[in-house]
Amino acid sequence: MTKLRQGEPWQTADIYGRSLRGLSLNLIVRSVQASLPFYEQTLTLRRLYSDEDFAAFAGHGLRLMLHADHTCGRMPSGRGLAADGPRGLGVEIRLLGLNPDDAAASADRCGGEVVLPPTVFVHGWRECHLRDRDGYLFVVGEATQELPRTGNGVRLRELRQDDADIVLAQLDDWWGGRQMTPRLPRLFFEYFSDASFAAEDGESGRLLGFLCGVFATGDSERAYIHFVGVDPSARGRGIGRLLYEAFFAAARAAGRTSATAITSPVNTGSVAFHRAMGFTVVPGDSVEMGIPVHTGREGPGTRHVVFRRTL
Ligand SMILES: CC(C)(COP(=O)(O)OP(=O)(O)OC[C@H]1O[C@@H](n2cnc3c(N)ncnc32)[C@H](O)[C@@H]1OP(=O)(O)O)[C@@H](O)C(=O)NCCC(=O)NCCS
C-alpha cells in the first residue's frame, strides 16, 4: 500500500476503524483532493479529516470514506480498477433529506455531473441523480407529497373544497343511479386533502375522477379509501389506477403499511377493479354472489366486501 501523506494522520487507522458502526461506505477515487468539493458541498457531508490518501466524512446517517487509487493496489476492491472507466456501476447510493435543486446546482460547480435533474417519483421522493467525478452514482432528495406527472393527458392534484359541488352533482349518475350522496359528506373534501386526490383533463381542467381517502389517526400504519369514482366517459383509461397509485405513494410517504377499502357486493366492476389494484378480499361472515361479505358493518342490514392490501 503506497502512501503520499507526510507525517501522521489525525488518528491511527485502527482507532478510526473501530469507531465505525453498522453500514459504512468506502469509495476508491482517483484523487481525494479533487473529490472533496462534491462530498462536502454537494452532498453536504461533514469532513472529519482528509489528506492525499484518505478522507472521512459523516452526515445524513452515513459514514463515508474516500481512499485514493494508489492506496488500494493490494486490496480486492482496488484490483481491476480501470484508470479511466466509471466506478461503482450497478450501485445507487441514496441519501434522503437533501434539497435536490441545491444539490444539482452544486454538483455542476463541484466536479460532479447531473445525470437526472430533480424529478418526482411514485416512491414519494423528489430526487436528482448525480455522479461524482469518478462515476459513483448518488440519488439525493426529499420526501414529497407532490405527484408525478402522467403521460395520458391527465393531471393529478389534491382534492379541493370546491370539487365537492362538481362531484356531488354527478355522483349518483357515476354510480349508475344508486343513491350515493348521503355516504359522501362534504367534510371529505375539506379535512382530508393529504389523502385525497382529483384527476383532471390536462388541457380543459375538467374533473375526470376523484379519490377520498383518510390516514387513520389512532393507528399510524393504516390508510383507508372511502370513495373513488371516474367519469363514465373516461373509464378504462387508467385513471382509477392513477388515483390509487397516488394514494399509495402518499400513504407510504406518511409511513402507512396497509390500505383498506370496501364496496357493495352488487358492484362487480368495483370488485374487479380492486382485485386488479392488488387488493385481496378479507374473509367475512357471509357470502353473496360468490364473494365473502361483512354484514352489518356499515349499519343494520348492510352487506359489504372488505378489501385489504399491503403498501
Ligand atoms: C371502479 C372505477 C373507479 C375504475 O376506474 P377506471 O379509471 O375505469 O379504472 P382503470 O382504467 O384505471 O382500471 C384499472 C384496472 O382495473 C380494471 N378494471 C376497472 N374497471 C373494471 C371493470 N368494471 N371490470 C373489470 N376490470 C376492471 C382494469 O382492467 C385495470 O386493470 P389493469 O390495469 O390490470 O389492466 C370506475 O369504474 C368507477 O368510477 N366506477 C363507479 C364508481 C365505483 O364503483 N367506485 C368504486 C367503489 S367506491
The ligand as an SDF file (V2000), in Angstrom:
LIG
                    3D

 48 50  0  0  0  0  0  0  0  0999 V2000
  -64.1070    1.4390  -10.4840 C   0  0  0  0  0  0  0  0  0  0  0  0
  -63.6280    2.6590  -11.2700 C   0  0  0  0  0  0  0  0  0  0  0  0
  -63.1500    3.7210  -10.2820 C   0  0  0  0  0  0  0  0  0  0  0  0
  -62.4430    2.2150  -12.1710 C   0  0  0  0  0  0  0  0  0  0  0  0
  -61.9000    3.3580  -12.8160 O   0  0  0  0  0  0  0  0  0  0  0  0
  -61.1860    3.2550  -14.2330 P   0  0  0  0  0  0  0  0  0  0  0  0
  -60.4740    4.5450  -14.4850 O   0  0  0  0  0  0  0  0  0  0  0  0
  -62.1290    2.8200  -15.2760 O   0  0  0  0  0  0  0  0  0  0  0  0
  -60.1360    2.0650  -13.9720 O   0  0  0  0  0  0  0  0  0  0  0  0
  -58.7480    1.8390  -14.7080 P   0  0  0  0  0  0  0  0  0  0  0  0
  -58.8970    2.1050  -16.1640 O   0  0  0  0  0  0  0  0  0  0  0  0
  -57.6810    2.5960  -14.0030 O   0  0  0  0  0  0  0  0  0  0  0  0
  -58.5160    0.2820  -14.4770 O   0  0  0  0  0  0  0  0  0  0  0  0
  -57.5640   -0.2150  -13.5300 C   0  0  0  0  0  0  0  0  0  0  0  0
  -57.6170   -1.7310  -13.5580 C   0  0  0  0  0  0  0  0  0  0  0  0
  -58.9000   -2.1820  -13.0680 O   0  0  0  0  0  0  0  0  0  0  0  0
  -59.5520   -2.9980  -14.0240 C   0  0  0  0  0  0  0  0  0  0  0  0
  -60.9680   -2.6390  -14.0670 N   0  0  0  0  0  0  0  0  0  0  0  0
  -61.5160   -1.4070  -13.8980 C   0  0  0  0  0  0  0  0  0  0  0  0
  -62.8670   -1.4800  -14.0150 N   0  0  0  0  0  0  0  0  0  0  0  0
  -63.1470   -2.7680  -14.2630 C   0  0  0  0  0  0  0  0  0  0  0  0
  -64.3800   -3.4860  -14.5040 C   0  0  0  0  0  0  0  0  0  0  0  0
  -65.5650   -2.8680  -14.4880 N   0  0  0  0  0  0  0  0  0  0  0  0
  -64.3120   -4.8130  -14.7260 N   0  0  0  0  0  0  0  0  0  0  0  0
  -63.1160   -5.4720  -14.7410 C   0  0  0  0  0  0  0  0  0  0  0  0
  -61.9220   -4.8520  -14.5280 N   0  0  0  0  0  0  0  0  0  0  0  0
  -61.9460   -3.5170  -14.3110 C   0  0  0  0  0  0  0  0  0  0  0  0
  -58.9210   -2.6190  -15.3490 C   0  0  0  0  0  0  0  0  0  0  0  0
  -58.9710   -3.6870  -16.2720 O   0  0  0  0  0  0  0  0  0  0  0  0
  -57.4910   -2.2820  -14.9620 C   0  0  0  0  0  0  0  0  0  0  0  0
  -56.7420   -3.4500  -14.8550 O   0  0  0  0  0  0  0  0  0  0  0  0
  -55.2430   -3.4890  -15.4350 P   0  0  0  0  0  0  0  0  0  0  0  0
  -54.5850   -2.1880  -15.0480 O   0  0  0  0  0  0  0  0  0  0  0  0
  -54.6550   -4.6760  -14.7520 O   0  0  0  0  0  0  0  0  0  0  0  0
  -55.3890   -3.6040  -16.9030 O   0  0  0  0  0  0  0  0  0  0  0  0
  -64.7310    3.2260  -12.2020 C   0  0  0  0  0  0  0  0  0  0  0  0
  -65.2630    2.1760  -12.9650 O   0  0  0  0  0  0  0  0  0  0  0  0
  -65.8990    3.8790  -11.4570 C   0  0  0  0  0  0  0  0  0  0  0  0
  -65.8360    5.0840  -11.1790 O   0  0  0  0  0  0  0  0  0  0  0  0
  -66.9530    3.1130  -11.1340 N   0  0  0  0  0  0  0  0  0  0  0  0
  -68.1200    3.6640  -10.4410 C   0  0  0  0  0  0  0  0  0  0  0  0
  -67.7930    4.0520   -9.0290 C   0  0  0  0  0  0  0  0  0  0  0  0
  -67.3330    2.8770   -8.1930 C   0  0  0  0  0  0  0  0  0  0  0  0
  -67.8570    1.7880   -8.2640 O   0  0  0  0  0  0  0  0  0  0  0  0
  -66.2900    3.1220   -7.3490 N   0  0  0  0  0  0  0  0  0  0  0  0
  -65.6770    2.0730   -6.5150 C   0  0  0  0  0  0  0  0  0  0  0  0
  -66.3270    1.8890   -5.1900 C   0  0  0  0  0  0  0  0  0  0  0  0
  -66.0680    3.2790   -4.0850 S   0  0  0  0  0  0  0  0  0  0  0  0
  1  2  1  0
  2  3  1  0
  2  4  1  0
  2 36  1  0
  4  5  1  0
  5  6  1  0
  6  7  2  0
  6  8  1  0
  6  9  1  0
  9 10  1  0
 10 11  2  0
 10 12  1  0
 10 13  1  0
 13 14  1  0
 14 15  1  0
 15 16  1  0
 15 30  1  0
 16 17  1  0
 17 18  1  0
 17 28  1  0
 18 19  1  0
 18 27  1  0
 19 20  2  0
 20 21  1  0
 21 22  1  0
 21 27  2  0
 22 23  1  0
 22 24  2  0
 24 25  1  0
 25 26  2  0
 26 27  1  0
 28 29  1  0
 28 30  1  0
 30 31  1  0
 31 32  1  0
 32 33  2  0
 32 34  1  0
 32 35  1  0
 36 37  1  0
 36 38  1  0
 38 39  2  0
 38 40  1  0
 40 41  1  0
 41 42  1  0
 42 43  1  0
 43 44  2  0
 43 45  1  0
 45 46  1  0
 46 47  1  0
 47 48  1  0
M  END
$$$$
